[in-house]
Amino acid sequence: MWGLLLALLLLRVGWLAFTPPQPAAGDPVLQLEAAGGPLELTLRGVLLSDPVPSGGPVPSGGGGACRALLQLPVGRTELRFGQCPELQQGWRLQVQGRLRRPQVSPYPLLAAPAERLVRQGSFSQLQVQDFEVLQRAATPVADLRRRMAQALVQHAGPNNGSVLAALVLGSAVVPVPAELRDAFRAAGLSHALAASGFHLSVLLGVVLPLGKRLPRLGRLTLAAAAMGLFVLLAGPQPSVLRAVLMGGLALGVVECGYRGRPLGILVASALVLLLARPDWLLDVGFQLSVVATAALVVSARPLELGLRRWLPGWLAVATAVPLAASLYTLPLQLLHFGVVPLWAVS
């Protein structure tokens, strides 16, 4: 019975994930279809993020081309700026420019702007020629995130500070120089800059001992507050929500006096997230997060025990974890990036 329910659930998630999304009535991309080509338009909306260059997040105003997602009354569009302006998440804008469809990948396995934007609910791009800030809305969480990142950069320098900020908050919401991101990607260490279970485990490792004398409800409330703060600061990314959901389920199981089964908790967390967002099944961040976590749960310990025959204990542990994650994510790395960074384990 449970197997049949699981099969039906996976079938539904797979069907929704692989069904191409369609723009809603009123989306500006429909005007493109009527016009038969690029179109000059004036749009109003709210920025969903700070401007982000194609090479990775940098502080706005830093010069160079950048992009930002604009929430419209109906639908979304990606703004493209020739010179990155001083704009922030939450600001309301009026923009004028040339609307077009994003580039589609010529090969099925290679991502392109069109595929990336569809996952974000956008079907068009606007090359901005002029803009006006209509309202500077208060964004206390984003402001706190920026101040934390800026403080680390000021104290440790642009490179070291940006890495520290990414280790704390994740590279999706803090500035990391493009050349540094490329270096981490080439070394197979991009996951170190992504907010995930590692960050949450460090946070809970600090918070939970503070509440060990509290009753069960107090401990759960303290942990829930810490995980909620983590989501606010790091953003509701797939890897962040997967880590928080797993942490919450594991903590609840342990507090109820049961023995947790990490693989079962991982599968349950992934299915819950896919029920809410079936399109995440095709998201590379979600895929890597789930597969790498499965590698640590299933194979890290056996690999460690095997390596202890030839290596010291500390070196066996340090080798088993990245080796397991690298082996499990190897097919995804080949599929999405076409490279195998063999030195990532060393």
C-alpha positions in Angstrom: 0.0 0.0 0.0 2.7 2.5 1.0 4.8 1.5 -2.0 1.8 2.3 -4.3 1.3 5.7 -2.6 5.0 6.5 -3.0 4.9 5.5 -6.7 1.8 7.7 -7.3 3.5 10.6 -5.5 6.7 10.2 -7.6 4.6 10.0 -10.8 2.8 13.2 -9.9 6.0 15.0 -9.1 7.7 13.8 -12.2 4.7 14.8 -14.4 4.6 18.3 -13.0 8.3 18.7 -13.1 8.6 17.8 -16.8 5.5 19.6 -17.9 6.7 22.8 -19.5 5.3 25.8 -17.5 3.2 28.3 -19.5 3.0 32.1 -19.0 -0.2 33.4 -17.3 -2.7 35.6 -19.1 -1.3 39.2 -19.0 2.4 38.2 -19.0 4.4 40.6 -21.2 5.8 37.7 -23.2 2.4 37.3 -24.8 2.8 40.8 -26.3 6.0 39.6 -27.9 4.1 36.7 -29.6 1.5 39.2 -30.9 4.1 41.6 -32.1 6.2 38.8 -33.7 9.5 40.2 -32.4 11.2 42.4 -29.8 9.0 45.2 -28.5 9.6 48.6 -26.8 7.8 48.6 -23.5 7.4 50.4 -20.2 6.9 48.2 -17.2 6.4 48.6 -13.4 7.3 46.1 -10.7 9.3 45.2 -7.6 12.8 43.9 -7.7 13.0 40.4 -6.3 16.8 40.5 -5.7 19.8 42.8 -5.9 21.4 43.1 -9.4 23.6 40.1 -10.2 26.2 40.0 -12.9 26.5 36.9 -15.0 29.8 36.0 -13.3 28.2 35.9 -9.8 26.9 38.3 -7.2 28.8 41.6 -6.7 27.8 44.8 -4.9 25.5 46.9 -7.1 27.1 49.9 -8.5 30.3 48.0 -9.2 30.1 48.6 -12.9 29.6 46.1 -15.8 26.5 44.4 -17.1 24.1 42.9 -14.6 20.6 41.5 -14.3 17.8 41.4 -11.8 14.4 39.8 -11.7 11.4 42.1 -11.7 8.0 41.0 -10.3 5.2 42.5 -12.4 1.5 42.6 -11.6 1.2 39.5 -13.8 4.4 37.4 -14.3 8.0 38.3 -14.1 10.7 39.6 -16.4 14.5 39.7 -16.1 16.0 43.2 -16.4 19.3 43.5 -18.2 21.5 46.6 -17.5 24.5 47.7 -19.5 26.0 49.3 -16.4 25.0 48.0 -13.0 23.0 50.6 -11.1 22.6 51.2 -7.4 19.4 49.2 -6.9 18.3 46.9 -4.1 15.8 44.1 -3.5 12.3 45.3 -2.7 12.6 48.6 -4.6 9.7 49.5 -6.9 10.7 50.6 -10.4 9.4 51.9 -13.6 11.6 50.6 -16.5 11.7 51.3 -20.2 13.4 49.2 -22.7 13.3 46.5 -25.4 11.5 43.3 -24.4 12.7 40.0 -26.0 12.6 36.3 -25.4 15.7 34.8 -23.7 18.1 32.7 -25.5 17.2 29.0 -25.8 19.9 26.3 -25.4 20.8 24.6 -28.7 21.5 21.4 -26.9 19.1 19.5 -24.5 21.7 19.0 -21.8 23.1 22.5 -21.7 21.4 25.2 -19.7 20.7 28.7 -21.2 19.0 31.9 -20.0 15.6 30.6 -21.2 15.8 27.4 -19.1 17.1 29.3 -16.1 14.4 31.9 -16.2 11.6 29.5 -16.7 12.5 27.9 -13.3 12.1 31.3 -11.8 8.8 32.0 -13.4 10.0 34.4 -16.1 9.6 34.1 -19.9 11.2 37.3 -21.1 14.1 39.8 -20.7 14.0 43.5 -20.9 17.1 45.4 -22.0 16.7 48.5 -19.9 17.3 51.8 -21.6 15.9 54.0 -18.7 14.5 53.5 -15.3 13.0 55.4 -12.4 12.9 54.3 -8.7 9.2 54.8 -7.6 9.6 53.5 -4.0 12.4 52.4 -1.8 10.7 49.9 0.4 12.2 48.8 3.7 13.9 45.4 3.6 15.3 44.8 7.1 16.4 41.2 6.5 18.2 42.0 3.2 19.8 45.1 4.9 21.0 42.9 7.8 22.4 40.4 5.3 24.3 43.2 3.4 25.7 44.7 6.6 27.0 41.3 7.8 28.7 40.7 4.4 30.1 44.2 4.2 31.6 43.9 7.7 33.4 40.7 6.9 34.7 42.1 3.6 36.0 45.3 5.3 37.8 43.3 8.0 39.2 40.5 5.9 39.5 42.0 2.5 37.6 41.5 -0.7 38.5 37.8 -1.4 38.9 36.4 2.2 35.9 38.5 3.4 33.6 37.3 0.6 34.5 33.7 1.2 33.8 34.1 5.0 30.5 35.8 4.2 29.6 33.0 1.8 30.5 30.4 4.4 28.1 32.1 6.8 25.2 33.1 4.5 25.8 31.2 1.3 27.1 32.6 -2.0 23.6 33.1 -3.4 22.9 36.1 -1.2 26.4 37.6 -0.6 29.0 39.1 -3.0 31.7 36.8 -4.2 34.2 37.9 -6.9 33.6 36.1 -10.2 37.2 34.9 -10.4 37.0 33.4 -7.0 33.7 31.6 -7.8 35.4 30.3 -10.9 38.3 29.0 -8.9 36.0 27.2 -6.5 34.1 25.7 -9.4 37.2 24.5 -11.1 38.4 22.9 -7.9 35.0 21.2 -7.5 34.4 23.1 -4.2 31.4 25.2 -5.2 29.3 23.4 -2.7 31.4 24.9 0.1 30.1 28.4 -0.8 26.4 27.3 -0.9 24.2 27.6 2.1 23.3 24.0 3.1 23.3 21.5 6.0 26.8 22.3 7.0 25.9 25.9 7.9 22.7 24.7 9.7 24.6 22.0 11.7 27.1 24.7 12.9 24.3 27.0 13.9 22.4 24.2 15.7 25.6 23.0 17.3 25.9 26.4 19.0 22.2 27.0 19.8 21.1 23.5 21.1 23.6 23.3 24.0 22.3 26.7 25.2 18.8 25.2 25.6 19.8 21.8 27.0 18.3 22.7 30.4 15.0 23.8 28.9 11.9 21.6 28.7 11.2 19.9 25.4 8.9 22.6 24.1 11.6 25.2 24.9 14.3 23.3 23.1 12.1 22.8 20.0 11.1 26.5 20.0 14.8 27.6 20.3 15.8 25.3 17.4 12.8 26.4 15.3 13.8 30.1 15.9 17.4 29.4 14.8 16.3 27.5 11.7 13.8 30.3 10.8 16.6 32.9 11.1 18.8 30.7 8.9 16.2 30.7 6.2 15.7 34.4 6.4 19.4 35.2 6.1 20.3 32.6 3.6 17.1 32.8 1.5 14.6 30.0 0.7 16.9 28.2 -1.7 16.4 24.4 -2.3 19.5 23.3 -0.4 18.6 25.6 2.5 15.0 24.3 2.8 16.1 20.7 2.4 18.6 21.2 5.3 16.0 22.9 7.5 13.3 20.3 6.9 15.7 17.5 7.6 17.0 19.2 10.7 13.5 19.8 12.0 12.3 16.2 11.3 15.4 14.7 12.9 15.2 17.0 15.9 11.5 16.1 16.3 12.1 12.4 16.1 14.9 12.5 18.7 12.9 14.7 21.1 10.0 12.2 20.9 12.4 9.4 22.0 12.7 7.6 18.7 15.8 6.7 16.8 16.2 8.7 13.6 16.8 7.1 10.3 18.8 9.7 8.3 18.0 8.2 4.8 14.3 8.0 5.6 14.4 11.6 6.8 16.2 12.7 3.7 13.7 11.0 1.4 10.7 12.4 3.3 12.2 15.9 3.2 12.9 15.7 -0.5 9.3 14.4 -1.3 7.7 17.2 0.8 9.7 19.8 -1.0 8.9 18.3 -4.4 5.2 18.3 -3.5 5.4 22.0 -2.9 7.8 22.8 -5.8 7.8 19.9 -8.4 10.0 22.0 -10.7 12.9 21.7 -8.2 13.3 18.1 -9.5 15.1 19.7 -12.5 17.1 22.3 -10.3 20.8 21.5 -10.2 21.1 22.9 -6.7 18.4 20.6 -5.4 19.8 17.6 -7.2 23.3 18.1 -5.9 22.1 18.8 -2.3 20.0 15.7 -2.1 22.5 13.4 -3.8 25.5 14.6 -1.8 23.5 14.3 1.4 22.5 10.7 0.5 26.2 10.0 -0.2 27.2 11.1 3.3 24.3 9.2 4.9 24.8 5.9 3.0 28.5 5.6 2.1 30.7 8.0 4.1 31.0 5.7 7.2 31.7 2.5 5.2 34.3 4.4 3.2 35.9 5.7 6.4 36.1 2.2 7.9 37.7 0.9 4.7 40.3 3.8 4.5 41.3 3.3 8.1 43.2 0.2 7.0 45.7 2.3 5.2 45.3 5.9 6.6 45.3 7.5 10.1 41.8 8.0 11.6 41.7 11.7 11.0 42.8 11.4 7.4 40.3 8.6 6.7 37.5 10.8 7.9 38.7 13.8 6.0 39.0 11.7 2.8 35.8 9.6 3.1 33.4 12.6 3.2 34.4 14.4 0.0 35.1 11.1 -1.8 31.6 9.8 -1.1 30.0 13.1 -2.2 32.2 13.3 -5.3 31.4 9.7 -6.4 27.7 10.1 -5.9 27.5 13.5 -7.7 29.8 12.5 -10.5 26.9 11.8 -13.0 25.3 15.2 -12.2 28.6 17.0 -12.7 29.1 15.4 -16.1 25.5 16.1 -17.0 25.3 19.7 -16.0 28.9 20.9 -16.2 30.8 18.4 -18.4 33.8 18.3 -16.1 35.2 16.0 -13.4 37.4 17.9 -10.9 39.4 14.9 -9.7 41.5 17.0 -7.4 38.5 18.1 -5.3 39.0 15.1 -3.0 42.7 15.9 -2.4 
